[in-house]
Amino acid sequence: MFKKLKASTKIFILYFTIQIIIALILYPLLPTLLNYPPDSINNYFQKSLEGLTYTNQYILIVTIIILVSSIVLITQLHKINKYILSLKKNPSFSIMKKLRHLCIFTPFLIYYLEILAPLTLIPIALISVKALPLTIIKICIVYVSSFTLCAIISLVFSQKEFKKILVQLHNEYPSLINNTEINKKYKFLSHSLKKNLLLQFLPLIIAILTFTSLIAYVQSTKESGNIYNQSYKLFLSSSFNGKKINNINDIKQILYSIQLLDDTHFYFIIKNDSSYICNNDSSLSDFFVKYTIEKSESHDNRTYDYFCIDNEGSLLKLETLDGNIYWVGIAFSTTNYDLLIFLFITLSLLLIVTFIILFYTISSLVKDINRVTNNLEKITKITSFSNQLPITSNDEIKDLVVAFNNVQTMTQMNIKQIHDNQDLLIERERLATLGQMIGGIAHNLKTPIMSISGATEGLIDLITEYNNSIEDPEVTFNDHHEIANDMTEWINKIRTHLSYMSDIISAVKGQAVSFSGTQIADFTIEELIKQVQILMKHELSNSLITLNISMNIDKKLILHGNINSLVQVINNMISNSIQAYEGTPNQNIDLIINKNEKDIIISVRDYGHGMSKEVKDKLFKEMITTKGKNGTGLGLFMSHSNIRAHFNGNITFESEINKGTTFNIIIPL
């Protein structure tokens, strides 16, 4: 049933359940840990003194602590759910980044809150009910230690649920989850593995040591109290037994004759009207007086001071001959300062030693992990595959090192295979491009060659005619000029065709060279478009496609770079646009050139079928094609690489199903 619940609901139930369990465990332990006087809580006695019973106080404090952390948790979970809904409507890196930060840092936010809330709220609550300073300190120690334990348990279990959300998001949006930028808003919460482990283990150790020390101290005070109580009860009984007590003066005389076991102990006499007398002008708390009158008789003539105060008293109830009732006794403190100092020093030393050992152990663990991480980073940079890591342990780190060494070996083999396959793909793409280019050359050169051939025949006829007319007396000077003009006309036609052929050969030569090297030079927009038109003329006319060129820019604007690479990229996009029409004739492709303050934007737009979401998500990230067996997907992949490498530019695209696709080549000025 729990597994079917929504992730945010699971997390809230988890936090709430852990807090309730810790609160239920702590409820009966607190009076024992704090050494509350017997029969002093959850009754009229306590309520008349403090206005609230122990249960009321406990529920109030715990409710406030749980309420504060629950409000923050619900707020964070609400944000997570909101971003998940937004992500489903509009997948984006910014939403995914916020989601990931919330999932990673929310457990730590609640962790800090669960530790700080008791530390802040409990003193305020206790001061409001006029609790004594020592009471506040002891209760704070117990509550903070308990809720620190609660915070650690919540952190460990909740992180598992938050990670499940991230895993689910990774499966649904794999292309978005890999954004690694850190949001500045959450940097104060970001931790290294070392800090995370210290944050989880150190407070746990402090809580355990504090509880242990407190239990040891409480047992010590109880033992001291029992020893003093038994001694003084014996003294009081033997001193007052069988003696006639007329009035309070007789009580004082007998009481003050009893030997005190410590200079800090003192005598007290409490009358039934709550007035009292102490031998050294000491004062008794209202709690001490009230407990003595109302509770001491049912607790073997033993009285106590306020909650958490280690002061007690042994007494006898006496009635004088003048009719007054008195409680006569000796008050003593069970506080063992030597033990407190010893516990404090021991606890401090244990914490220091534990911290050093824990820090060293965690540092060693992190160092082993970093060793693998650093070498993995070297693999990603493909610098060396010979850094086999040494095995230095026989645990999970050893398994990690062995796995890394295996990955390194397999990666080396795979990269070699990828390089071989990549070379083969590039060679195939090169041959396909050359084949397409040769087809265009053949068609483009056929017409001018035939025209030159016709002009040659015309020149031959004119030469024959001129040769026959040399000795003909009827041929005038005007006739010679007409023949010369005709020959000049044919020669001009040949020159035009030869110039056109020269342009074709230059363009093709540049493209052929661009396969093997780079030529950086200045060129104009006009030269760029001219080469594109020459090389694409055959493919466009053969497909019955019209290329509409729109230049919203100065044609003489000079660019610096490899013109052949840029021509190849534009031609590749025009070819893709032609193929997007799937053989449908009489279509249009727009080649638009614009300029803004920073960039030149060359756009190639078609009105074909458009691209699916799957293709758009993978475009430029891997070699993907929509042409089936007829395509490799290498063209656009290489085009994107060329623009970034040769022009420090970028290629973007927009596509809608059944509306077409636009590729934008962005070149910085």
C-alpha positions in Angstrom: 0.0 0.0 0.0 2.8 2.4 0.9 4.6 1.8 -2.4 1.6 3.0 -4.4 1.5 6.3 -2.6 2.8 9.5 -4.3 6.5 10.2 -3.7 5.8 13.5 -1.8 3.2 11.8 0.3 5.6 9.0 1.2 8.3 11.5 2.2 5.9 13.4 4.5 4.6 10.2 6.1 8.2 9.1 6.6 9.2 12.3 8.3 6.0 12.5 10.4 6.3 8.8 11.5 9.9 9.1 12.6 9.2 12.2 14.6 6.2 10.6 16.3 8.2 7.4 17.1 11.1 9.4 18.6 8.6 11.6 20.6 6.8 8.5 21.9 10.1 6.9 23.0 11.3 10.1 24.6 8.1 10.7 26.6 8.6 8.0 29.3 12.4 8.4 29.2 12.5 12.1 29.9 11.5 12.1 33.6 14.1 9.3 34.3 16.9 11.0 32.3 16.2 14.3 34.0 15.7 12.7 37.5 12.3 14.2 38.1 11.1 13.8 41.7 8.7 10.8 42.1 5.0 11.5 41.9 5.6 15.1 40.8 4.2 15.1 37.2 0.8 14.8 35.5 -1.1 15.6 38.7 -2.7 18.4 40.7 0.6 19.0 42.5 2.5 19.9 39.2 -0.5 21.8 37.8 -0.8 24.0 40.9 2.9 25.0 40.6 3.3 25.4 36.9 -0.1 25.6 35.4 0.7 22.8 32.9 1.3 19.1 33.5 4.3 17.3 32.1 2.2 15.8 29.3 0.8 19.2 28.4 4.3 20.8 28.3 5.7 17.8 26.3 2.9 17.8 23.7 3.2 21.6 23.3 7.0 21.5 22.7 7.0 18.5 20.4 4.0 19.8 18.4 5.7 23.1 17.8 8.9 21.4 16.7 7.1 18.9 14.4 4.8 21.7 13.1 7.7 24.0 12.1 9.6 21.2 10.2 6.3 20.0 8.7 5.4 23.4 7.3 8.8 23.8 5.7 8.7 20.2 4.4 5.2 20.7 2.9 6.3 23.9 1.3 9.3 22.2 -0.3 7.2 19.2 -1.4 4.6 21.5 -2.9 7.4 23.2 -4.9 8.6 19.8 -6.1 5.2 18.8 -7.3 4.6 22.1 -9.0 7.9 21.9 -10.9 7.1 18.2 -11.9 3.8 19.4 -13.4 5.6 22.3 -15.1 8.2 19.9 -16.5 5.5 17.7 -18.0 4.0 20.7 -19.8 7.3 22.3 -20.8 10.5 20.2 -20.4 13.4 22.6 -19.8 16.8 22.7 -18.2 15.8 25.5 -15.8 12.9 23.6 -14.3 14.9 20.4 -14.1 17.7 22.3 -12.3 15.3 23.6 -9.7 13.8 20.2 -9.2 17.1 18.5 -8.8 18.3 21.1 -6.3 15.1 20.8 -4.2 15.4 17.0 -4.1 19.1 17.1 -3.1 19.0 19.9 -0.6 15.5 19.6 1.1 16.7 16.7 3.3 19.6 18.8 4.6 17.3 21.8 5.1 14.9 19.8 7.3 17.9 18.2 9.0 19.3 21.6 10.1 15.8 22.7 11.1 15.1 19.6 13.3 18.3 20.3 15.2 18.0 24.1 15.5 14.2 24.1 16.3 14.5 22.4 19.7 17.6 24.5 20.5 15.6 27.7 19.8 12.0 26.9 20.8 12.6 24.8 24.0 14.4 27.6 26.0 11.7 30.1 25.0 9.0 27.7 26.1 10.7 26.9 29.5 11.4 30.5 30.2 7.8 31.3 29.6 6.8 28.9 32.4 9.6 30.3 34.7 11.7 27.2 34.6 15.1 27.4 36.4 18.3 27.8 34.3 19.6 24.4 35.3 16.3 22.9 34.2 16.5 24.6 30.9 20.0 23.4 30.2 19.3 19.8 31.1 16.0 19.6 29.1 17.7 21.3 26.1 20.4 18.7 26.2 17.9 15.8 26.2 15.6 17.3 23.6 18.3 18.5 21.2 20.1 15.1 21.4 16.8 13.3 20.8 15.8 15.4 17.8 19.3 15.2 16.5 18.9 11.5 16.4 15.5 12.0 14.8 17.0 14.4 12.2 19.8 11.9 11.3 17.3 9.0 10.8 15.0 11.3 8.8 17.9 12.4 6.6 19.1 8.9 5.9 15.6 7.5 5.0 14.3 10.6 3.2 17.3 10.9 0.9 16.4 7.5 -0.4 12.9 8.7 -1.4 14.2 12.0 -2.9 16.7 10.0 -4.9 13.9 7.9 -6.3 12.3 11.1 -7.6 15.6 12.0 -9.4 15.9 8.5 -10.8 12.3 8.7 -12.2 13.1 12.1 -13.7 16.3 10.7 -15.2 14.3 7.9 -16.9 11.7 10.3 -18.2 13.9 13.2 -19.2 17.4 11.7 -19.8 18.6 14.7 -21.9 17.7 17.2 -19.1 18.9 15.6 -15.9 22.6 15.9 -16.8 22.7 19.7 -16.4 25.4 20.1 -13.7 25.3 23.8 -12.9 24.9 24.7 -9.2 22.2 27.1 -8.2 23.7 29.9 -6.1 20.5 30.0 -4.0 21.4 26.6 -2.6 25.2 26.9 -2.4 25.2 27.3 1.4 23.7 23.8 1.6 26.0 22.1 -0.8 28.4 19.6 0.8 31.2 17.3 -0.2 30.9 13.6 0.6 33.3 14.2 3.6 31.0 16.9 5.1 27.9 14.9 4.5 29.3 11.9 6.3 30.6 14.1 9.2 27.2 15.7 9.4 25.5 12.4 9.7 27.9 10.5 12.0 29.3 13.3 14.3 25.9 14.5 15.7 24.9 10.8 16.1 28.0 10.1 18.2 27.5 13.4 20.2 23.9 12.4 20.9 24.9 8.9 22.0 27.7 10.1 24.2 25.5 12.8 25.7 22.8 10.3 26.5 25.3 7.9 28.0 26.9 10.7 30.1 23.6 11.9 31.3 22.4 8.5 32.4 25.7 7.9 34.2 25.4 11.3 35.9 21.7 10.7 36.9 22.6 7.2 38.4 25.5 8.9 40.3 23.2 11.5 41.8 20.6 8.9 42.7 23.3 6.8 44.4 24.6 9.9 46.3 21.1 10.9 47.3 20.4 7.3 48.6 23.5 7.3 50.7 22.9 10.8 52.2 19.2 10.0 52.8 19.8 6.7 54.6 22.4 8.4 56.8 20.4 11.4 57.7 17.2 9.3 58.3 19.2 7.3 60.8 20.5 10.5 62.4 17.1 12.1 62.7 15.4 9.0 63.9 18.0 8.4 66.7 18.0 12.1 67.6 14.3 12.6 68.0 13.1 9.2 69.0 11.5 9.1 72.4 12.2 12.8 73.2 9.6 15.2 74.4 9.2 18.2 72.0 7.5 21.2 73.5 8.0 23.8 70.8 10.1 24.8 67.9 13.0 25.8 70.1 13.3 22.2 71.3 13.3 21.1 67.6 16.1 23.5 66.8 18.2 22.4 69.8 18.0 18.7 68.8 18.2 19.3 65.1 21.2 21.5 65.2 23.1 18.9 67.3 23.1 16.4 64.4 26.4 16.2 62.6 26.3 17.3 58.9 28.1 15.2 56.4 29.1 18.2 54.2 29.5 21.9 54.7 27.0 22.6 51.9 24.2 20.7 53.7 21.9 22.6 56.0 19.0 22.2 58.5 15.4 23.2 57.7 12.1 23.3 59.6 8.9 23.7 57.7 5.6 24.5 59.5 2.3 23.3 58.2 1.4 26.9 57.1 4.4 26.7 54.6 6.6 29.0 56.6 10.1 27.7 57.1 13.4 28.2 58.9 16.9 27.4 57.7 20.0 27.4 59.9 22.2 29.3 57.4 19.7 31.7 56.0 19.3 29.5 52.9 16.1 29.7 51.0 13.8 26.8 50.0 11.9 26.8 46.8 8.1 26.6 46.7 8.4 23.2 45.1 10.6 21.9 48.0 8.1 23.2 50.6 5.0 22.0 48.8 6.5 18.6 48.1 7.6 18.2 51.7 4.1 19.0 53.0 2.1 17.1 50.4 4.3 14.2 49.1 7.2 13.4 51.5 5.2 11.2 53.8 4.2 8.9 51.0 7.8 8.7 49.8 9.5 7.5 52.9 10.0 11.0 54.4 12.1 12.1 51.5 11.7 15.4 49.8 13.0 17.0 46.6 13.7 20.3 44.9 12.4 21.5 41.5 12.5 19.4 38.4 16.1 18.6 37.3 17.5 20.3 40.4 19.7 17.8 42.3 18.7 18.9 45.8 16.9 16.6 48.2 16.1 16.4 51.9 15.6 13.8 54.6 13.0 14.6 57.2 10.7 13.7 60.1 7.2 14.9 60.6 6.8 16.1 64.2 3.9 17.4 66.3 4.9 19.6 69.3 3.0 19.8 72.6 1.8 23.2 71.7 -0.2 21.6 68.8 1.9 22.7 65.8 3.1 20.3 63.1 6.6 20.6 61.7 8.7 18.8 59.0 12.2 18.7 60.3 15.1 17.7 58.2 18.4 18.2 56.5 18.7 19.4 52.9 21.6 18.3 50.7 22.8 18.5 47.2 23.4 15.3 45.2 25.4 17.2 42.5 28.7 15.6 42.1 30.9 18.3 40.6 34.0 16.1 40.4 31.9 13.7 38.3 30.6 16.5 36.2 34.1 17.7 35.5 35.3 14.2 34.8 32.4 13.5 32.4 32.9 16.9 30.7 36.6 16.2 30.1 36.0 12.6 29.1 33.2 13.6 26.8 35.4 16.3 25.2 38.3 14.0 24.7 36.1 11.2 23.3 34.6 13.7 20.9 38.0 15.0 19.8 39.4 11.5 19.4 36.2 10.3 17.6 36.3 13.3 15.3 40.0 12.7 14.4 39.4 9.0 13.7 36.2 9.7 11.8 37.7 12.5 9.9 40.7 10.4 9.0 38.6 7.4 8.0 36.2 9.5 5.9 39.1 11.3 4.3 40.7 8.0 3.4 37.4 6.8 1.9 37.0 10.1 -0.1 40.6 9.9 -1.2 40.0 6.4 -2.6 36.9 7.6 -4.4 38.6 10.7 -5.7 41.4 8.5 -7.1 38.8 6.6 -9.2 37.0 9.8 -10.1 40.2 11.6 -11.3 41.1 8.7 -13.5 37.6 8.5 -14.9 38.0 12.2 -15.8 41.2 11.4 -17.6 39.3 8.7 -19.5 36.7 11.3 -20.5 39.5 13.5 -21.9 41.0 10.5 -23.7 44.5 11.2 -22.5 45.7 7.9 -21.3 44.4 4.4 -20.7 47.5 3.0 -19.0 46.6 4.3 -15.5 45.6 1.0 -13.9 44.8 1.7 -10.2 46.5 -0.4 -7.5 44.3 -2.5 -5.2 45.0 -1.4 -1.6 42.1 -3.0 0.3 39.8 -6.0 0.3 36.4 -4.4 0.6 33.9 -2.5 -1.6 36.7 0.0 -2.6 38.6 -2.9 -4.0 35.5 -3.9 -6.1 35.3 -0.2 -7.3 39.0 -0.2 -8.3 38.7 -3.5 -10.1 35.5 -2.3 -11.9 37.3 0.9 -12.9 40.3 -1.0 -14.3 37.9 -3.2 -16.3 36.0 -0.1 -17.5 39.3 1.5 -18.5 40.4 -1.5 -20.6 36.9 -1.9 -22.2 36.8 1.9 -22.9 40.2 1.7 -24.6 38.9 -1.1 -26.9 35.6 0.6 -27.5 37.2 4.0 -28.4 39.5 2.3 -30.9 36.4 0.6 -32.4 34.6 3.9 -32.4 37.5 5.6 -34.2 37.6 2.8 -36.7 33.9 3.1 -37.3 34.0 6.9 -37.4 36.7 6.8 -40.0 34.6 4.4 -42.1 31.5 6.6 -41.7 33.4 9.7 -42.6 34.9 8.0 -45.6 31.5 6.9 -46.7 30.0 10.3 -46.2 33.0 11.8 -48.2 32.5 9.4 -51.1 28.7 10.0 -51.1 29.3 13.8 -51.1 32.0 13.4 -53.8 29.6 11.3 -55.9 26.8 13.9 -55.5 29.3 16.6 -56.4 30.6 14.7 -59.5 27.0 14.3 -60.7 26.5 18.0 -60.4 29.8 18.8 -62.1 29.0 16.5 -65.0 25.6 18.2 -65.5 26.9 21.7 -65.0 29.8 21.2 -67.3 27.8 19.5 -70.0 26.0 22.6 -71.3 29.0 24.9 -71.5 31.1 22.2 -73.1 28.5 21.6 -75.8 28.2 25.4 -76.3 32.0 25.6 -76.6 31.9 22.7 -79.0 29.3 24.6 -81.1 31.3 27.8 -81.0 34.4 25.8 -82.2 32.5 24.5 -85.2 31.3 28.1 -85.9 34.9 29.3 -85.7 36.1 26.5 -88.0 33.5 27.5 -90.6 34.5 31.1 -90.3 38.2 30.3 -90.7 37.4 28.2 -93.8 35.3 31.0 -95.2 38.0 33.6 -94.5 40.7 31.3 -96.0 38.7 31.0 -99.2 38.1 34.7 -99.4 41.7 35.8 -99.1 42.4 35.8 -102.9 38.8 36.6 -103.9 38.8 40.1 -105.5 35.1 40.5 -104.8 35.6 40.3 -101.0 35.8 43.8 -99.7 37.3 45.2 -96.5 33.8 45.3 -94.9 33.5 41.6 -95.6 36.7 41.0 -93.7 35.5 43.1 -90.8 32.2 41.2 -90.6 34.1 37.8 -90.5 36.4 39.2 -87.8 33.3 40.4 -85.8 31.7 37.0 -86.1 34.8 35.3 -84.9 35.1 37.7 -82.0 31.5 37.0 -81.0 32.2 33.2 -81.0 35.4 33.7 -78.9 33.5 35.9 -76.4 30.9 33.1 -76.0 33.7 30.6 -75.4 35.3 32.9 -72.8 32.0 33.2 -71.0 31.6 29.4 -70.9 35.2 28.9 -69.9 34.7 31.4 -67.0 31.7 29.6 -65.9 33.6 26.3 -66.0 36.4 27.8 -64.1 34.1 28.9 -61.3 32.6 25.4 -61.1 36.1 23.9 -61.0 37.3 26.4 -58.3 34.2 25.7 -56.2 34.6 21.9 -56.5 38.3 22.1 -55.9 37.6 24.1 -52.7 35.1 21.5 -51.5 37.5 18.7 -52.3 40.3 20.5 -50.3 38.0 21.1 -47.3 37.8 17.3 -46.7 41.4 17.1 -45.9 42.4 20.5 -44.5 41.4 24.1 -43.6 42.0 27.3 -45.5 41.4 30.4 -43.5 40.9 33.6 -45.6 38.6 36.6 -46.1 35.5 36.2 -48.3 32.4 38.1 -49.1 28.7 37.1 -48.7 28.4 37.4 -52.4 31.2 34.9 -53.0 29.7 32.5 -50.5 26.2 32.6 -52.2 27.8 32.3 -55.7 29.5 29.0 -54.7 26.3 27.7 -53.1 24.4 28.4 -56.3 27.0 26.8 -58.6 27.2 23.6 -56.5 23.5 23.2 -55.8 22.2 24.1 -59.3 22.1 20.6 -60.6 20.5 19.0 -57.5 17.8 21.8 -57.3 16.9 21.7 -61.0 16.9 17.9 -61.0 14.4 17.9 -58.0 12.3 20.7 -59.5 12.9 22.8 -56.3 13.3 26.6 -56.3 15.9 28.2 -54.0 14.7 31.6 -53.0 17.6 33.8 -51.8 16.9 36.7 -49.6 19.9 38.8 -48.5 19.0 41.5 -45.9 22.7 42.4 -45.6 25.4 44.1 -47.6 26.7 41.5 -50.2 30.2 42.9 -49.9 30.3 42.2 -46.1 33.6 40.3 -45.4 33.8 37.2 -43.3 36.9 35.5 -42.1 37.2 31.7 -42.1 37.0 28.6 -44.2 34.6 29.5 -47.0 34.6 25.9 -48.3 33.5 24.5 -44.9 30.6 27.0 -44.7 29.6 26.2 -48.3 29.6 22.5 -47.4 27.4 23.1 -44.4 24.8 25.3 -46.3 24.8 22.8 -49.2 24.2 19.9 -46.7 21.2 21.8 -45.2 19.7 22.6 -48.7 20.1 18.9 -49.6 18.3 17.9 -46.4 15.5 20.4 -47.2 15.2 18.9 -50.8 15.0 15.4 -49.3 12.4 16.6 -46.7 9.9 17.0 -49.7 10.4 13.3 -50.5 10.3 13.8 -54.2 7.4 16.3 -54.3 8.2 18.7 -57.2 7.6 22.5 -57.5 8.4 23.3 -53.9 10.4 26.2 -52.3 13.4 26.4 -50.1 14.3 29.8 -48.6 17.9 30.8 -48.0 17.8 34.0 -45.8 20.8 36.0 -44.6 20.3 38.5 -41.8 22.5 40.4 -39.4 22.1 41.7 -35.9 24.5 43.6 -33.6 26.6 40.5 -32.9 26.0 37.8 -35.5 25.3 36.9 -39.1 22.4 34.5 -39.3 22.1 32.2 -42.4 18.7 30.4 -42.4 17.7 27.5 -44.6 13.9 26.9 -44.4 11.8 24.2 -46.0 8.1 23.5 -45.7 8.2 19.8 -45.5 7.1 17.2 -42.9 9.2 18.6 -40.0 11.0 16.5 -37.3 9.6 14.3 -34.5 10.3 15.1 -30.9 12.7 12.1 -30.7 14.8 13.4 -33.6 14.8 16.9 -32.2 16.0 15.7 -28.8 19.0 13.8 -30.3 20.0 16.2 -33.1 23.6 17.5 -32.9 24.1 15.2 -29.8 24.5 12.0 -31.8 24.4 10.9 -35.5 20.7 10.5 -36.2 19.0 10.2 -39.6 15.4 10.1 -40.8 16.4 8.6 -44.1 16.6 5.0 -42.9 19.3 3.0 -44.7 20.0 5.9 -47.1 21.4 8.1 -44.4 24.2 8.0 -41.8 23.2 11.1 -39.8 26.8 12.3 -40.1 26.1 15.3 -42.3 24.4 17.5 -39.7 26.6 16.2 -36.9 29.7 17.3 -38.9 28.1 20.5 -40.0 27.5 21.5 -36.3 31.1 20.6 -35.5 32.4 22.6 -38.5 30.6 25.8 -37.6 31.8 25.6 -33.9 35.4 24.7 -34.9 35.9 27.0 -37.9 33.7 30.0 -37.0 33.2 29.8 -33.3 29.5 29.8 -34.1 26.5 27.6 -33.5 23.6 26.0 -35.4 20.0 26.1 -34.0 16.8 24.8 -35.5 13.0 25.1 -35.3 10.7 22.4 -36.6 7.0 21.6 -36.5 5.3 18.5 -37.8 3.7 19.1 -41.2 4.9 22.8 -41.2 8.6 22.5 -42.0 12.1 23.0 -40.5 14.4 26.0 -40.3 18.1 25.7 -39.6 20.0 28.8 -38.4 23.7 29.1 -38.9 24.9 31.7 -36.4 28.3 33.2 -37.1 29.7 35.9 -34.7 30.9 39.0 -36.5 
